[in-house]
Amino acid sequence: MNAMTATLAKGYSTLPPSLLEKAARLMRWPVTLLAMLASLYLVFMIHASGQTLWALGLLALFSAGFYVYVSNAGFAYRYLFPGIAGMLVFIAFPLLYTAQIGFTNYSSAHLLSQERVREYLLDQHEAVEDQVQPYSLHADGAEYRLVLRTEGEALPRWVSPPLALRQTRDELRVEMLPAAAEHLPLNAPLQAALPLRELIKHREALMMLRLVLPASTGLSELHYLGLREFGPIKRHWTEQADGSLKRETDGQLFKPNGQTGYYENATGQPLQPGYKVTVGWQNYTRMVMDAEFRGPFLNIFSWTVVFSLLTVVFSTAIGMLLAVLLNWDDLKYRTTYRTLLFLPYAVPGFISILVFKGLFNQNFGEINAILDALVGIKPAWFADPLLAKIMLVIVNVWLGYPYIMILCAGLLKAIPSDLYEASAIAGAGPLTNFFKITAPLVIKPLAPLLVSAFAFNFNNFVLIALLTDGRPDYLSTKIPAGQTDILVSYTYRIAFKDSGSDFGLAAAISTLIFFLVAAMSLLNLRLMRKAQNS
């Protein structure tokens, strides 16, 4: 048998390769070379844009990919590399980037780098109105002539040499010439001025022109001021040798402050906009040391834990109870009941949340209408902090109990019926069976899933955002915070809503949430290991 297999294998190995295989072998290295060149070009473009670290990271990723898929030495890693690369790009990179932002003052007031802020301030200027010169643009073959006129005069006074008007990032100095006959377009009179539509097409090229007139005119360098005018400008700021900026109107010096991320004068007055700087552990210590921030933050953290814990406890209790009842063989219409009880899980969560938002409306909701008819009260579900929290737990339990019910229904099928028969012989009742047999045998394998459910509710942003939006708010807080906010919604509020978009602080809280959820995941793994070993 082995000899026959060897003979067949030898015969197959001597078969001539197909045309497709030959083409694949011939194209392998040209395609690889093109992919390498494209990768290097992408890395070069990222480096040219000033992102050197990102360019180095991408270069390392591309190098590892080509090593794995081109060389024979990396053959064993060809199936692992896509997963590892995906984890690095989609998990490790966002985590590290978020953690890095948590050590900065990045916010809506500190969006730019110091270089960009300096360029922005130095670029601020105003036109010298009494020296503004109207201009017109004229075609001269494939090139153009720019002509300056004095206000009210029909004849040109200054004319440029032929200009190509190519788009460029560099400034172009143009020596203007007197509008004598020899400086006008060659072999023809000055052509008609280009219409406004054509001027708009050349706007970016015109903005880079710096028109220079003879010193005898008393005019400085002329800058583009609009679609109809060039003129000298007066800058608001000038840079000094030590890196500070001098305000021309009053001569005040503003120096960069590496701790606050602002240019500041001698009295500490900041200059807007600010720039991004590294502040170390400031965002993390703020959670503990700043009394005005610590109070709401600790309250929100405590409520997040309580909210997640209550949800898991009540969902487990209700789900397990319903699973036990539906497991009763003598119960009629069990399938119908099971289908109806599963509906909250089948309906999209955001639809159920919006329906409950209408049901709990204080003035028009059905829940308050029933309570008013029965006991004469109309609770302010959205205005009272305690009632709002109770409402959140009720809605979240409604959305979560079907999941536990399904899990328990499956686990109940795995319990041996002999245990219940022995219990019946001993004279035990249903409650004894539940607490002595059912609950211990179900909770044990269910425990890791309950931990994961706790971690999920710890980050249940959708429920908070759609039902209460974190309201009602805490009063007199430095950063707006809601009494029904959980950490993830509070972080979103800090980063994107009504607290000045403090991305650095939000990133610090997000990093804290990651470590908390990671700790829960480790606990989940340990519980699963114990459940399997026991």
Helices and strands as residue ranges (DSSP letters): H 2-13, H 19-48, H 52-70, G 75-77, H 81-87, I 88-92, H 93-101, H 114-122, E 125-127, G 129-131, E 133-140, E 143-148, E 158-159, E 172-175, E 177-178, G 181-183, H 196-201, H 203-207, E 209-212, G 215-217, E 223-224, E 229-231, E 233-235, E 237-239, E 245-247, E 253-257, E 262-264, E 270-271, H 282-289, H 291-326, H 334-346, H 349-359, H 366-375, H 385-413, H 417-425, H 430-433, I 434-438, H 439-458, H 461-467, H 487-496, H 503-533
